[in-house]
Amino acid sequence: MNHNFNDKRNAAFIFTLCGLIEAISSDLEFNKQEAIFIDTFLLNAQDNLKFNEISMVVYSEVKNFIQPIINNEKTLNDDEVFDEIENLNDFIISLSSPFIASVYSQMEGDILYLQGFCKGLVSDGNLSIDKINNLILLLNEFPYLSEHPVCRNLYDALDLFAEIELSDDDLEKIKQLIIAFGGSSEEIVSGLSLSESDFFFDEVETASIKNSKIVFTGKFSICSRGLCETLAKELNAKTTKNPTYKTTFLIVGSLGSENWKTASFGRKIEEAKELQQKGGEIKIITEKQWLEYMPKDEREILDRLLAS
């Protein structure tokens, strides 16, 4: 069965929401502030997605669950949090599993759930050792995701931090990693906050594209992708649609972070990560890095093209 982009976005919304709810309740607390966070997520999703029938039922069910808490009509003790959240997520998964399974593979679904969990962990802006341990427990449930080219960064970073006593600075680094993977609280079904994350992009000293092989992907804030390709042509650089072993840079537009998993640029990042793991020298950089480390003569050509 063929599914359109809206099917994928609806399936991503549902799986991300389940992970988010699981994370928020993982400390056996569920307060008004957390209910409001979920409500905001739902409202933003409603504004940005065209809900199908299943998503509408999920939306209504979760809305009915959180509204009494927001209205101070209901509070949950520890036992109630565990039981009611488990029942809510079981209902959502039971309702939506056939639809989601027809749209995404198990790995893709687990990644979406993991992204939602990461989003929920930092929903209050704070990160504790207990929250990190809850994330590690979830990662241990999906050990095969450590082989995924993007998820691997998350596993490797947490393995590294597990070997040391965490300082406040370490906690902040882990928090930023989690935000990078799960997306900020303002983003809906987003995944990687690509333009913000140092964890998923490569450090470079120069971003000259002269005489190079380049892949541009995502939406660029400074100009159209077509103009980027015009610049590349003037600099005797070759642009291709997909990365290969001969690609020098994969440059990701700063407006390209939403719905990374269902967008073509998300696949290109995965392909580039796979090439790196196999020894490829391709560098994955953001539009911001490209502009910051662009040589002066190349920037002058870009400025001329922008002014023309």
C-alpha positions as CSV (number, residue, x, y, z in Angstrom):
1,M,0.0,0.0,0.0
2,N,1.3,3.4,-0.9
3,H,1.1,6.2,1.6
4,N,1.3,9.9,1.1
5,F,3.4,12.4,3.1
6,N,0.4,13.2,5.3
7,D,0.0,9.5,6.3
8,K,3.7,9.6,7.4
9,R,3.2,12.8,9.4
10,N,0.1,11.4,11.2
11,A,1.9,8.2,12.1
12,A,4.9,10.2,13.3
13,F,2.6,12.4,15.4
14,I,1.1,9.3,17.1
15,F,4.4,7.5,17.9
16,T,6.1,10.7,19.0
17,L,3.2,11.5,21.3
18,C,3.4,8.1,22.9
19,G,7.1,8.5,23.6
20,L,6.5,12.0,24.9
21,I,3.8,10.9,27.4
22,E,5.9,7.9,28.5
23,A,8.9,10.2,29.3
24,I,6.9,12.8,31.1
25,S,5.4,10.2,33.4
26,S,8.6,8.1,33.8
27,D,9.3,9.8,37.2
28,L,5.8,8.7,38.4
29,E,4.7,12.3,38.5
30,F,2.2,14.0,36.2
31,N,1.4,17.6,37.2
32,K,-0.4,20.5,35.7
33,Q,2.7,22.0,34.0
34,E,3.3,18.7,32.2
35,A,-0.3,18.4,31.2
36,I,-0.1,21.9,29.7
37,F,3.1,20.9,27.8
38,I,1.2,18.0,26.2
39,D,-1.7,20.2,25.5
40,T,0.5,22.7,23.7
41,F,2.0,19.8,21.7
42,L,-1.5,18.7,20.7
43,L,-2.6,22.2,19.7
44,N,0.5,22.8,17.6
45,A,0.0,19.4,15.9
46,Q,-3.6,20.3,15.2
47,D,-2.4,23.5,13.6
48,N,0.3,21.9,11.5
49,L,-1.1,18.5,10.5
50,K,-4.2,17.4,8.6
51,F,-5.4,14.8,11.0
52,N,-6.7,11.5,9.7
53,E,-9.4,9.6,11.6
54,I,-7.0,7.7,13.8
55,S,-5.1,10.8,14.8
56,M,-8.3,12.6,15.6
57,V,-9.3,9.8,18.0
58,V,-5.8,9.9,19.6
59,Y,-6.0,13.6,19.9
60,S,-9.4,13.5,21.6
61,E,-8.4,10.7,24.0
62,V,-5.3,12.5,25.2
63,K,-7.1,15.8,25.4
64,N,-9.8,14.3,27.6
65,F,-7.1,12.7,29.8
66,I,-5.1,15.9,30.4
67,Q,-7.9,18.5,30.5
68,P,-9.2,17.7,34.1
69,I,-5.6,18.0,35.3
70,I,-5.1,21.4,33.6
71,N,-8.4,22.6,35.1
72,N,-7.3,21.5,38.6
73,E,-10.2,19.0,38.7
74,K,-8.0,15.9,39.0
75,T,-4.6,14.9,40.5
76,L,-2.8,11.6,40.2
77,N,-0.8,9.8,42.9
78,D,2.2,7.6,42.0
79,D,0.2,4.4,41.4
80,E,-2.4,6.2,39.4
81,V,0.2,7.8,37.1
82,F,1.7,4.4,36.3
83,D,-1.6,2.7,35.7
84,E,-3.4,5.5,33.8
85,I,-0.5,6.4,31.6
86,E,0.0,2.7,30.8
87,N,-3.6,2.3,29.9
88,L,-3.6,5.5,27.8
89,N,-0.6,4.5,25.8
90,D,-1.8,0.9,25.4
91,F,-5.1,2.3,24.0
92,I,-3.3,4.5,21.5
93,I,-0.9,1.8,20.4
94,S,-3.6,-0.8,20.0
95,L,-5.7,1.6,18.0
96,S,-2.9,2.9,15.7
97,S,-0.5,0.0,15.4
98,P,-2.0,-1.5,12.1
99,F,-1.9,2.0,10.5
100,I,1.6,2.8,11.8
101,A,2.9,-0.6,10.8
102,S,1.7,0.0,7.2
103,V,3.5,3.3,7.0
104,Y,6.8,2.7,8.9
105,S,9.1,-0.1,9.6
106,Q,9.7,-1.3,13.2
107,M,13.0,0.6,13.3
108,E,11.5,3.8,12.0
109,G,8.6,3.5,14.5
110,D,11.1,2.9,17.4
111,I,13.1,5.9,16.4
112,L,10.0,8.1,16.4
113,Y,9.1,6.8,19.8
114,L,12.6,7.5,21.1
115,Q,12.5,11.0,19.7
116,G,9.2,11.6,21.5
117,F,10.7,10.2,24.7
118,C,13.7,12.6,24.4
119,K,11.3,15.5,23.8
120,G,9.3,14.6,26.9
121,L,12.4,14.2,29.2
122,V,13.3,17.9,28.9
123,S,9.7,19.2,28.7
124,D,10.2,21.1,31.9
125,G,13.6,22.4,30.8
126,N,15.5,20.3,33.4
127,L,17.5,17.2,33.3
128,S,18.3,15.0,36.3
129,I,20.3,11.8,36.7
130,D,17.1,9.9,37.2
131,K,15.8,11.1,33.8
132,I,19.1,10.1,32.2
133,N,18.8,6.6,33.7
134,N,15.2,6.3,32.4
135,L,16.5,7.2,28.9
136,I,19.3,4.6,29.3
137,L,16.7,2.0,30.3
138,L,14.7,2.8,27.1
139,L,17.8,2.6,24.9
140,N,18.6,-0.8,26.4
141,E,15.1,-1.9,25.1
142,F,16.2,-0.9,21.6
143,P,19.8,-2.1,21.4
144,Y,19.7,-2.6,17.6
145,L,19.1,1.2,17.2
146,S,22.7,1.7,18.2
147,E,23.6,0.6,14.7
148,H,21.4,3.3,13.1
149,P,23.7,6.0,11.6
150,V,22.0,8.9,13.4
151,C,20.9,7.2,16.7
152,R,24.4,5.9,17.1
153,N,25.5,9.4,18.2
154,L,23.0,9.3,21.1
155,Y,24.2,5.8,22.2
156,D,27.9,6.7,22.0
157,A,27.5,9.9,23.9
158,L,25.6,8.4,26.8
159,D,28.1,5.5,26.9
160,L,30.9,8.1,27.2
161,F,29.2,10.0,30.0
162,A,28.3,6.8,31.8
163,E,32.0,6.3,32.6
164,I,32.4,9.5,34.6
165,E,30.8,11.4,37.5
166,L,28.6,13.9,35.9
167,S,29.2,17.6,36.5
168,D,26.6,20.4,35.9
169,D,28.4,21.1,32.6
170,D,28.1,17.4,31.6
171,L,24.4,17.4,32.4
172,E,23.9,20.5,30.2
173,K,25.8,18.8,27.3
174,I,23.6,15.7,27.6
175,K,20.5,17.9,27.8
176,Q,21.5,19.6,24.5
177,L,22.1,16.2,22.9
178,I,18.6,15.1,24.0
179,I,17.1,18.3,22.6
180,A,19.0,17.8,19.4
181,F,17.7,14.3,19.0
182,G,14.1,14.9,20.1
183,G,13.6,18.4,18.9
184,S,12.7,21.4,21.0
185,S,9.4,21.8,22.8
186,E,8.1,24.2,20.2
187,E,8.6,21.7,17.3
188,I,6.0,19.1,16.4
189,V,7.0,15.7,15.1
190,S,10.4,17.3,14.4
191,G,13.2,15.0,15.3
192,L,16.7,16.6,14.9
193,S,17.0,20.3,15.6
194,L,19.4,20.2,12.8
195,S,20.6,23.8,12.6
196,E,21.3,23.9,16.3
197,S,23.1,20.6,17.1
198,D,26.8,20.1,17.2
199,F,26.3,16.4,18.0
200,F,25.2,15.4,14.5
201,F,27.4,17.6,12.4
202,D,31.1,17.7,11.7
203,E,33.6,20.3,12.8
204,V,35.4,22.0,9.9
205,E,38.1,24.7,9.6
206,T,37.0,25.7,6.1
207,A,33.9,25.2,4.0
208,S,35.2,26.0,0.6
209,I,33.2,24.2,-2.1
210,K,35.5,25.2,-5.0
211,N,36.3,22.2,-7.2
212,S,34.3,19.9,-4.8
213,K,31.4,17.6,-5.0
214,I,28.5,18.9,-3.0
215,V,25.0,17.9,-2.0
216,F,22.6,20.6,-0.9
217,T,19.5,19.5,1.1
218,G,16.8,21.1,3.1
219,K,15.6,24.7,2.8
220,F,18.2,27.5,3.0
221,S,17.5,30.8,4.8
222,I,20.0,32.9,2.8
223,C,18.8,32.0,-0.7
224,S,17.1,29.3,-2.8
225,R,18.7,26.0,-3.3
226,G,18.9,26.8,-7.0
227,L,21.0,29.8,-6.2
228,C,23.3,27.7,-4.0
229,E,23.7,25.4,-7.0
230,T,24.5,28.4,-9.2
231,L,27.2,29.4,-6.8
232,A,28.6,25.9,-6.9
233,K,28.7,26.0,-10.7
234,E,30.6,29.3,-10.7
235,L,33.2,27.7,-8.3
236,N,33.6,24.6,-10.6
237,A,31.9,22.4,-8.0
238,K,29.6,19.5,-9.0
239,T,26.3,19.1,-7.2
240,T,24.5,15.8,-6.9
241,K,21.2,14.7,-5.4
242,N,22.6,12.1,-3.1
243,P,25.9,11.7,-1.2
244,T,28.5,9.2,-2.5
245,Y,32.1,8.3,-1.4
246,K,33.3,11.2,-3.7
247,T,31.1,13.8,-2.0
248,T,33.0,16.5,-0.1
249,F,30.1,18.2,1.8
250,L,26.5,17.5,2.6
251,I,25.2,21.0,3.4
252,V,21.9,21.1,5.3
253,G,19.7,24.2,5.1
254,S,18.8,25.8,8.4
255,L,15.1,25.8,7.6
256,G,15.1,22.1,7.0
257,S,14.7,20.7,10.5
258,E,11.0,19.9,10.7
259,N,9.9,16.3,10.0
260,W,13.4,15.2,9.3
261,K,12.6,11.5,9.4
262,T,9.9,11.8,6.7
263,A,11.7,14.3,4.6
264,S,14.2,13.5,1.8
265,F,17.0,15.4,3.6
266,G,16.7,13.1,6.6
267,R,17.5,10.1,4.3
268,K,20.5,12.0,2.9
269,I,21.9,12.6,6.4
270,E,21.4,8.9,7.1
271,E,23.2,8.0,3.8
272,A,26.1,10.3,4.6
273,K,26.4,8.9,8.2
274,E,26.6,5.4,6.7
275,L,29.3,6.5,4.3
276,Q,31.3,8.0,7.2
277,Q,31.0,4.7,9.1
278,K,32.4,2.9,6.0
279,G,35.4,5.2,5.8
280,G,34.0,7.9,3.6
281,E,35.5,11.4,4.0
282,I,32.2,13.3,3.5
283,K,31.6,16.2,5.9
284,I,28.0,16.9,7.1
285,I,27.6,20.6,7.9
286,T,24.9,23.1,8.5
287,E,24.1,26.2,6.4
288,K,25.3,28.2,9.4
289,Q,28.7,26.4,9.3
290,W,28.9,26.8,5.5
291,L,28.4,30.6,5.7
292,E,30.7,31.0,8.7
293,Y,33.7,29.1,7.2
294,M,33.1,30.1,3.6
295,P,36.3,31.8,2.2
296,K,36.1,35.5,1.5
297,D,36.3,35.2,-2.3
298,E,33.5,32.7,-2.4
299,R,31.3,34.8,-0.1
300,E,31.9,37.8,-2.5
301,I,30.6,35.7,-5.4
302,L,27.5,34.6,-3.3
303,D,26.8,38.3,-2.4
304,R,27.0,39.2,-6.1
305,L,24.5,36.5,-7.0
306,L,22.2,37.6,-4.1
307,A,22.3,41.2,-5.4
308,S,21.6,40.3,-9.0
